[in-house]
Amino acid sequence: MSGAAFLRIKKLKGGGIITVAARHNKRVIQAELGALGSIDPTRSCLNEALAGPSAAGDVGQLAKNLMTAAGVTKLRKDAVMALEIVFSLPPRHGLDDKAYFTDCVAWAEKHFACPVLSADIHRDEA
């Protein structure tokens, strides 16, 4: 395997941020699909959802529903709403990417002891 796999974690803060992140991950934001972006829209059809709702708005609603069910009623304005976790593989890795990323989702759920709202394999960017 050439190159290295990596893991990146980002805190998502602010009202509506989960839906904004889901709009990016579900490839809803048209500006990202333009000629200047790193996303190749001709390859977006190769992306695959592994977990969670297929629509970005439904991901945000799922987060709200889970917080309500957990008894969360009021949040600080700087509260961390979610973690965005990116697992990556290098080009020409030779692995079954779906099996690898499925294992990554299972690890994240176990490690953070909370549900994964959404997980997508992006095959449309480096």
C-alpha positions in Angstrom: 0.0 0.0 0.0 1.5 3.3 -1.0 0.9 6.4 1.1 -0.8 6.4 4.5 -4.3 6.2 5.8 -5.3 9.0 8.2 -8.0 9.9 10.7 -9.2 13.5 11.2 -11.7 14.7 13.8 -13.4 18.1 13.8 -15.8 19.5 16.3 -19.1 20.8 14.8 -20.5 23.8 16.7 -23.5 26.0 16.2 -27.1 25.7 15.3 -27.8 23.9 12.0 -24.2 22.8 11.6 -25.1 19.1 11.4 -27.3 19.8 8.4 -24.6 22.0 6.8 -22.1 19.2 7.2 -24.6 16.6 5.9 -25.2 18.8 2.8 -21.5 18.7 2.1 -21.2 15.0 2.7 -24.4 14.2 0.7 -23.1 16.4 -2.2 -26.1 18.8 -2.1 -24.1 22.0 -2.1 -23.9 23.0 -5.8 -20.8 25.3 -5.3 -18.8 22.3 -4.4 -19.7 20.5 -7.6 -18.3 23.3 -9.8 -15.1 23.1 -12.0 -12.9 24.7 -9.3 -13.7 22.3 -6.4 -11.9 19.2 -5.5 -15.0 17.1 -6.1 -15.4 15.4 -9.4 -19.1 15.4 -10.0 -18.8 12.8 -12.8 -17.7 10.4 -10.0 -20.2 11.3 -7.4 -22.4 8.5 -8.5 -19.7 6.1 -7.1 -20.2 7.5 -3.6 -21.9 5.2 -1.2 -24.0 5.7 2.0 -23.0 3.3 4.8 -25.2 4.6 7.7 -27.9 7.1 8.4 -30.6 8.9 6.4 -30.0 9.5 2.7 -31.2 13.2 2.8 -29.1 15.9 4.5 -32.1 17.5 6.3 -33.0 14.1 7.7 -29.5 13.8 9.2 -30.1 17.1 11.1 -33.5 15.9 12.2 -32.1 12.6 13.4 -29.6 14.6 15.6 -32.4 16.7 17.0 -34.5 13.6 17.7 -31.6 11.9 19.5 -30.9 14.9 21.7 -34.6 15.2 22.6 -34.7 11.5 23.5 -31.6 12.0 25.7 -33.4 14.9 27.5 -31.2 17.7 26.0 -33.4 20.8 26.1 -31.0 23.8 26.2 -27.5 24.1 24.8 -24.8 26.6 25.2 -24.2 28.7 22.1 -20.7 27.2 21.7 -21.8 23.6 22.4 -20.2 20.9 20.3 -23.2 19.4 18.4 -21.3 16.5 16.8 -17.9 15.3 15.7 -17.1 15.0 12.0 -14.7 12.1 11.6 -12.9 11.5 8.3 -11.1 8.2 7.7 -9.0 8.2 4.5 -7.1 5.7 2.5 -4.2 6.4 0.1 -4.6 6.0 -3.7 -4.0 2.5 -5.0 -4.5 1.0 -1.5 -5.6 -2.4 -2.7 -8.2 -2.9 0.2 -11.9 -3.5 0.1 -12.8 0.1 0.8 -16.4 -0.7 1.8 -15.3 -3.3 4.4 -12.6 -0.9 5.7 -15.0 2.0 6.1 -17.7 -0.2 7.6 -15.2 -1.2 10.2 -14.3 2.4 10.8 -18.0 3.3 11.4 -18.3 0.4 13.9 -15.1 1.5 15.6 -16.4 5.1 16.0 -19.7 4.0 17.4 -17.9 1.8 20.0 -15.1 4.2 20.8 -17.3 7.3 21.3 -20.3 5.3 22.7 -22.8 7.1 20.6 -24.7 6.6 17.3 -23.2 7.6 14.0 -25.6 10.0 12.4 -24.4 9.5 8.8 -21.5 7.8 7.1 -20.6 8.0 3.4 -17.8 6.7 1.2 -16.6 9.5 -1.1 -15.1 8.2 -4.3 -15.4 11.5 -6.1 -12.3 13.3 -4.7 -8.7 12.4 -3.9 
